[in-house]
Amino acid sequence: MSAAINNIEIQKAKTSKISSIDFDNLSFGKVFSDHMLLCVYKDGMWQLPKVVPYQPITLDPSSKIFHYGQSVFEGLKAYKDTDENIWLFRPEDNFRRLNISSKRLSIPELPEDYFMAGLKTLLQVDRDWIPKSEGSSLYIRPFVFASGNGFHASPADEYMFIIATAPSGSYFSGKLKVLIEQTYSRSANGGVGFAKAGGNYAGQFYPTQLAVEKGYQQVIWTDDTTHEYIEEAGAMNIFVRINDTLITAPISDRILDGITRRSILEIAKTENIPVEVRKISVKEVVEASKNGTLKEMFGAGTAAVISPIAAFGHEDKDYDLPTLENSYGALLKKRITDIQTNKSEDPFGWRVKV
Ligand SMILES: *Cc1c(COP(=O)(O)O)cnc(C)c1O
C-alpha cells in the first residue's frame, strides 16, 4: 500500500472565486476553495488522484452511499505562519484513522501516498486560500463514499475519495451548556463508534435536537449499557478536571480516538499535570460538582481544539462549573495552537511542513 506518486495531474479552475471571499469575516466550513482532490476506486483499485476544480459530482440514484451509508471522513487543518510557510498537524494520524474507519465499513483502504501527496499538492495549488489571521485556518475535509450502484445490500464496487477545503475563522462556540444523555446512545459495543462514519453523526442529530429544545447546546454521551459513564461530548472527546487531576475516558470501540485528545494527554505529561485515563461515572462528576472539587470540563477536537463547558444538566438539575483564572483548558489550547501555527518549538515532531 505504499505506491509512490511523483506527479499528480492538476486541472486548474478557469476562474478563481477568491476575490469574492471576505477573509476577515469567515465562518466555519461555508465557503470552499477553488480546487479539490479527486480519486476514484474502480476495477478493484484506486486510480491516480487528480486535483480538479471544486465542482458538483454526478451520482446514480442507486449509488450505495444513498442506501447503505458507506461513508467515512476526516477533519484537519492547514495553517500559514507569518513567513507564509504552510503547516499541517499530525496528518499521518488522519490518514491512518481514515483507513481504520474505511475498513470497518468495508470500504477499500487508500495508499498512504495518494492521501499525503494528494493533500500536499492540493494545498500548494490553493495556498492563497489558507488564511493567515489569528485563529483562522484552512479546514480540510477528506472523505470516502460508495459511488458504485445497485440495490443489492452489499459493499459497492466503486468509491470516491475527495479532499475539499474551506477557509475558516476561529471556531468559537461560546461556553457550552451540555446535557448528560440518559436515553439515546451514539455508539454501542461492537459497533462503529470508533470510526469517523457519516452515519454516527446522523444518529446524533435527533437526541442533540431534543437537548437543544431544553436549552442545552450539546449532549454528553454515556455508555450504551448503563448510561452511568460519560464517554464523549457531542462530536468531541471529553475531559474532566477533579481537583488538579485531568481525567478522560479510555478509547474503546464506542469512542473515537481523537488526535486532539491524544495530543492533550502528551502535553499534559510535559506540563506535569496529573492525568488519569479511566472510566468516569456520572455519579462521580455530580458528587465532585456538589463538593466543589469539579474544576473543569471540556470537549476536545480539531475544529475548536478545546471547548470549555460552563454547565451540565443531569436528571432535571443543572450544575455550574466554576470560572478559573488559570484553567487547564486555556493552557492546553495555547500549547497546541502554538505548535500548530509554528509559534513555538515542537518537541513532539507533530508539525509537518507542506
Ligand atoms: C472527530 C471526532 C473527535 C475528535 O477527533 P480529533 O481527531 O481530535 O479531531 C471526537 N469524537 C468524535 C465522535 C469525532 O467524530
The ligand as an SDF file (V2000), in Angstrom:
LIG
                    3D

 15 15  0  0  0  0  0  0  0  0999 V2000
  -13.6370   13.7550   15.0670 C   0  0  0  0  0  0  0  0  0  0  0  0
  -14.1710   13.3480   16.3910 C   0  0  0  0  0  0  0  0  0  0  0  0
  -13.4860   13.6240   17.5940 C   0  0  0  0  0  0  0  0  0  0  0  0
  -12.2370   14.4570   17.6510 C   0  0  0  0  0  0  0  0  0  0  0  0
  -11.1640   13.9230   16.9310 O   0  0  0  0  0  0  0  0  0  0  0  0
   -9.9370   14.8570   16.5320 P   0  0  0  0  0  0  0  0  0  0  0  0
   -9.0030   13.9410   15.8210 O   0  0  0  0  0  0  0  0  0  0  0  0
   -9.3720   15.3840   17.7910 O   0  0  0  0  0  0  0  0  0  0  0  0
  -10.4720   15.9430   15.6660 O   0  0  0  0  0  0  0  0  0  0  0  0
  -14.0190   13.1380   18.7820 C   0  0  0  0  0  0  0  0  0  0  0  0
  -15.1710   12.4430   18.8030 N   0  0  0  0  0  0  0  0  0  0  0  0
  -15.8640   12.1650   17.6690 C   0  0  0  0  0  0  0  0  0  0  0  0
  -17.1190   11.3940   17.7570 C   0  0  0  0  0  0  0  0  0  0  0  0
  -15.3910   12.6140   16.4330 C   0  0  0  0  0  0  0  0  0  0  0  0
  -16.0830   12.3550   15.3230 O   0  0  0  0  0  0  0  0  0  0  0  0
  1  2  1  0
  2  3  1  0
  2 14  2  0
  3  4  1  0
  3 10  2  0
  4  5  1  0
  5  6  1  0
  6  7  2  0
  6  8  1  0
  6  9  1  0
 10 11  1  0
 11 12  2  0
 12 13  1  0
 12 14  1  0
 14 15  1  0
M  END
$$$$
